[in-house]
Amino acid sequence: MSTMLPALFLSHGGGPLPLLGHKGHENLTASLKQVQNTARIDVEKVKCILVVSAHWMEETIKVSTNPEPNMIFDYYGFPDSSYKYKYPAKGSPETAEAVLRLLKEAGIEAKEDKNRGFDHGVFVPLMLAFPEANIPVVSMSLKAGLSEEFHVEVGKALEPLRKNVLIVGSGMSYHNMRGFDPSYSEKSKMFSKCLKDACVGTNGKENGKRER
């Protein structure tokens, strides 16, 4: 049995819709609520959750060292109630410093952000998957340009953290708010099939190497 915690990618849906009971998000909401079970996460082992949010992008990788993260409501046009959510998890400057150190050792430039809070790519999935908010959370940005090769190297550098840090990528494979219209359904299904075939198909391992 592996002693490492899993590394996860969680779809956070469209804005706060998974938290608002949106019909098109019912399956996603149910799935997020079961993450601890389906991913077999031993929460007693999790010292911190490191979330790489698709809604934080910088020219240089940034890591939040904020010990008391605030809420960042980076979406628009939703009900007033969706701007009052709270996710009172603490930050973890200690884990953030470990992230920065590992990236530096790998030759990857990264900087701290002392003020960054939880954007919706962080708090929406965590409110459903870890509602107790009793595990510290650190946010990390993507690097502008979204180079696959670069971010794979980032992942490799951070692998030692998986002894007691749960690493979570948060975004969507098909991130298009207009795509929730039924007319986009077939396009979405086609893309999802291609993505699934590439990741977990018969030749998924080889496909993954080729894409990198």
Secondary structure, DSSP 8 states (H G I E B T S, - for coil): ---S--EEEEE--STTGGGTT-GGGHHHHHHHHTHHHHTT--GGG-SEEEEEEEEEEESSEEEE--SS--B-----S--GGGGS--------HHHHHHHHHHHHHTT--EEEESS--B-HHHHHHHHHHSTT--S-EEEEEEETT--HHHHHHHHHHHGGGGGTEEEEEEE-SS--GGGGSGGGHHHHHHHHHHHHHHHHSTTHHHHHHHH-
